[in-house]
Amino acid sequence: MSDGYRPLVVQQALWDEMMATTRRLNPEWSGEQLLAQTRRFVASPEFNPVQPPPHLTGGAVDVSLICLATGEPVDVGTSMDDAHDLSLTSALEREPLGEPGRMRRVLYHAMIGAGFVNYPNEWWHYEYGTIRWAKQTGAPCAIYGGLQ
């Protein structure tokens, strides 16, 4: 399972959905709290040539694992796009490490080994050639800019 390039119209829809869900689950929160929580899991849907949303560059991918024998998703503790603390890449890193935690490690090490970097709030989100990638790897600049 994967999700890569995402145009701004799709990014806007994801932003709106996350904002609405966060507001529904936390009706007492201020506008600032709602924005902060939404930003943890969805990039701003604004075109900013200096810092475009990662999926808009084509350099971000959301990936998970499937069982080759069955084609079914592998249990990694949450589904992709779950917006809570169990979605943090490190959320299942405790001893004893269960099967979902081991599967996250498999995914993490495969993607890092291929040169990607992980967004730590989402176990499924990896980037290559983006601004985040450049900062985390020490590359002099990003490879990809935003597409309009």
Salt bridges, closest charged atoms under 4 A:
ASP3 OD2 - ARG6 NH2 2.51
ASP62 OD2 - ARG6 NH2 3.16
ASP62 OD1 - HIS55 NE2 3.19
ASP62 OD1 - HIS125 ND1 3.02
ASP82 OD2 - HIS84 NE2 3.80
ASP85 OD1 - ARG40 NH2 2.93
GLU93 OE1 - ARG105 NH2 2.71
GLU99 OE1 - ARG102 NH2 3.13
GLU122 OE1 - HIS125 ND1 3.65
GLU127 OE2 - HIS125 NE2 2.69
GLU127 OE2 - ARG132 NH1 2.21
